[in-house]
């Protein structure tokens, strides 16, 4: 099993959720996060004073999938979250050793 974490622009969340559902991936965890990469923030004006906003609002989508679903998951995220502009985000894939559903005690693929 793999954990796919995607950092995306907030307005793309609904599109990504729908795309993942269409490829058969239903469960996910979503967090509001802040960060920056090459974008390096931007300046804003507040009450006449200009200040630097270093951390930009993003959304982190986390999905645990079977090994054979990873590529479909990545393609669905890429196709929907990509705008072609700086700040589109990143996708991280890591191994998951064990998953346990607390309610039933089911493990691994049965728990996902």
TIVEXFI-664920 format. One record per residue (C-alpha): residue in one letter; x, y, z. Coordinates in Angstrom, 3 decimals, always signed. Example, Ala and Ser with C-alpha at 12.3 -4.5 7.8 and 13.67 -1.06 7.14 Angstrom:
REM residues 2
<res->A | c1->+12.300 | c2->-4.500 | c3->+7.800>
<res->S | c1->+13.670 | c2->-1.060 | c3->+7.140>
REM end
This chain:
REM residues 112
<res->X | c1->+0.000 | c2->+0.000 | c3->+0.000>
<res->X | c1->+1.040 | c2->+3.575 | c3->-0.621>
<res->X | c1->+0.157 | c2->+6.926 | c3->+0.880>
<res->X | c1->-0.309 | c2->+9.649 | c3->-1.723>
<res->X | c1->-0.083 | c2->+13.191 | c3->-0.351>
<res->X | c1->-0.894 | c2->+16.085 | c3->-2.660>
<res->X | c1->-0.408 | c2->+19.751 | c3->-1.840>
<res->X | c1->-2.727 | c2->+21.680 | c3->-4.164>
<res->X | c1->-4.340 | c2->+25.073 | c3->-4.631>
<res->X | c1->-7.497 | c2->+25.361 | c3->-2.492>
<res->X | c1->-9.860 | c2->+26.108 | c3->-5.382>
<res->X | c1->-8.896 | c2->+22.780 | c3->-7.020>
<res->X | c1->-10.056 | c2->+20.608 | c3->-4.099>
<res->X | c1->-13.551 | c2->+19.813 | c3->-5.403>
<res->X | c1->-12.197 | c2->+18.919 | c3->-8.848>
<res->X | c1->-9.583 | c2->+16.595 | c3->-7.319>
<res->X | c1->-12.150 | c2->+14.937 | c3->-5.042>
<res->X | c1->-14.459 | c2->+14.274 | c3->-7.989>
<res->X | c1->-11.616 | c2->+12.949 | c3->-10.147>
<res->X | c1->-10.503 | c2->+10.552 | c3->-7.407>
<res->X | c1->-14.084 | c2->+9.320 | c3->-6.959>
<res->X | c1->-14.335 | c2->+8.668 | c3->-10.702>
<res->X | c1->-11.282 | c2->+6.370 | c3->-10.582>
<res->X | c1->-12.686 | c2->+4.484 | c3->-7.581>
<res->X | c1->-10.845 | c2->+6.176 | c3->-4.715>
<res->X | c1->-13.363 | c2->+7.212 | c3->-2.082>
<res->X | c1->-11.650 | c2->+7.849 | c3->+1.248>
<res->X | c1->-9.364 | c2->+10.801 | c3->+1.820>
<res->X | c1->-8.168 | c2->+13.211 | c3->+4.478>
<res->X | c1->-8.024 | c2->+16.926 | c3->+3.708>
<res->X | c1->-6.148 | c2->+19.567 | c3->+5.705>
<res->X | c1->-5.771 | c2->+23.283 | c3->+5.223>
<res->X | c1->-2.047 | c2->+24.029 | c3->+5.237>
<res->X | c1->+0.264 | c2->+26.937 | c3->+4.501>
<res->X | c1->+3.612 | c2->+26.893 | c3->+2.785>
<res->X | c1->+5.733 | c2->+28.028 | c3->-0.094>
<res->X | c1->+8.171 | c2->+26.661 | c3->-2.620>
<res->X | c1->+9.424 | c2->+28.481 | c3->-5.667>
<res->X | c1->+6.475 | c2->+30.845 | c3->-5.359>
<res->X | c1->+8.162 | c2->+32.437 | c3->-2.320>
<res->X | c1->+5.001 | c2->+34.224 | c3->-1.197>
<res->X | c1->+3.767 | c2->+37.606 | c3->-2.330>
<res->X | c1->+3.248 | c2->+41.145 | c3->-1.048>
<res->X | c1->-0.098 | c2->+42.524 | c3->+0.096>
<res->X | c1->-1.361 | c2->+45.948 | c3->+1.035>
<res->X | c1->-3.148 | c2->+46.403 | c3->+4.379>
<res->X | c1->-4.247 | c2->+49.845 | c3->+5.587>
<res->X | c1->-1.702 | c2->+51.501 | c3->+3.364>
<res->X | c1->+1.226 | c2->+49.392 | c3->+4.534>
<res->X | c1->+2.804 | c2->+46.803 | c3->+2.269>
<res->X | c1->+3.874 | c2->+43.549 | c3->+3.893>
<res->X | c1->+5.218 | c2->+40.181 | c3->+2.769>
<res->X | c1->+3.066 | c2->+37.056 | c3->+2.988>
<res->X | c1->+5.594 | c2->+34.221 | c3->+3.114>
<res->X | c1->+3.223 | c2->+31.309 | c3->+3.564>
<res->X | c1->+0.474 | c2->+30.783 | c3->+1.016>
<res->X | c1->-2.749 | c2->+28.873 | c3->+1.726>
<res->X | c1->-2.797 | c2->+25.366 | c3->+0.255>
<res->X | c1->-4.781 | c2->+22.169 | c3->+0.742>
<res->X | c1->-3.196 | c2->+18.827 | c3->+1.589>
<res->X | c1->-5.042 | c2->+15.748 | c3->+0.339>
<res->X | c1->-3.974 | c2->+12.394 | c3->+1.799>
<res->X | c1->-5.080 | c2->+9.079 | c3->+0.309>
<res->X | c1->-3.966 | c2->+5.524 | c3->+1.138>
<res->X | c1->-4.348 | c2->+3.187 | c3->-1.830>
<res->X | c1->-3.346 | c2->-0.289 | c3->-2.947>
<res->X | c1->-0.142 | c2->-0.474 | c3->-4.991>
<res->X | c1->-2.051 | c2->-1.093 | c3->-8.232>
<res->X | c1->-4.132 | c2->+2.107 | c3->-7.766>
<res->X | c1->-1.218 | c2->+4.520 | c3->-7.271>
<res->X | c1->-0.744 | c2->+5.544 | c3->-10.897>
<res->X | c1->-4.479 | c2->+6.130 | c3->-11.451>
<res->X | c1->-4.544 | c2->+8.241 | c3->-8.294>
<res->X | c1->-1.553 | c2->+10.344 | c3->-9.367>
<res->X | c1->-2.934 | c2->+10.843 | c3->-12.888>
<res->X | c1->-6.323 | c2->+11.948 | c3->-11.533>
<res->X | c1->-4.673 | c2->+14.523 | c3->-9.264>
<res->X | c1->-2.286 | c2->+15.744 | c3->-11.976>
<res->X | c1->-5.012 | c2->+16.117 | c3->-14.594>
<res->X | c1->-7.297 | c2->+18.156 | c3->-12.337>
<res->X | c1->-4.926 | c2->+20.167 | c3->-10.107>
<res->X | c1->-2.585 | c2->+21.350 | c3->-12.840>
<res->X | c1->-3.077 | c2->+24.948 | c3->-13.999>
<res->X | c1->+0.334 | c2->+25.333 | c3->-15.617>
<res->X | c1->+1.232 | c2->+28.203 | c3->-13.313>
<res->X | c1->+3.731 | c2->+28.354 | c3->-10.482>
<res->X | c1->+2.329 | c2->+27.095 | c3->-7.184>
<res->X | c1->+0.301 | c2->+24.158 | c3->-8.534>
<res->X | c1->+1.758 | c2->+21.994 | c3->-5.764>
<res->X | c1->+3.450 | c2->+18.647 | c3->-5.298>
<res->X | c1->+2.586 | c2->+14.973 | c3->-4.928>
<res->X | c1->+4.451 | c2->+12.739 | c3->-2.489>
<res->X | c1->+4.186 | c2->+8.932 | c3->-2.519>
<res->X | c1->+5.385 | c2->+6.857 | c3->+0.431>
<res->X | c1->+5.036 | c2->+3.260 | c3->+1.583>
<res->X | c1->+2.473 | c2->+2.309 | c3->+4.224>
<res->X | c1->+3.437 | c2->-0.692 | c3->+6.338>
<res->X | c1->+0.154 | c2->-1.349 | c3->+8.095>
<res->X | c1->-3.392 | c2->+0.011 | c3->+8.314>
<res->X | c1->-5.897 | c2->-0.956 | c3->+11.006>
<res->X | c1->-9.573 | c2->+0.013 | c3->+11.094>
<res->X | c1->-10.268 | c2->+0.838 | c3->+14.720>
<res->X | c1->-13.973 | c2->-0.134 | c3->+14.710>
<res->X | c1->-13.564 | c2->-3.691 | c3->+13.339>
<res->X | c1->-9.894 | c2->-4.500 | c3->+13.661>
<res->X | c1->-9.618 | c2->-5.118 | c3->+9.897>
<res->X | c1->-6.119 | c2->-4.672 | c3->+8.551>
<res->X | c1->-4.350 | c2->-3.434 | c3->+5.426>
<res->X | c1->-6.396 | c2->-3.489 | c3->+2.163>
<res->X | c1->-9.523 | c2->-4.609 | c3->+4.050>
<res->X | c1->-9.211 | c2->-1.561 | c3->+6.311>
<res->X | c1->-8.860 | c2->+0.885 | c3->+3.423>
REM end
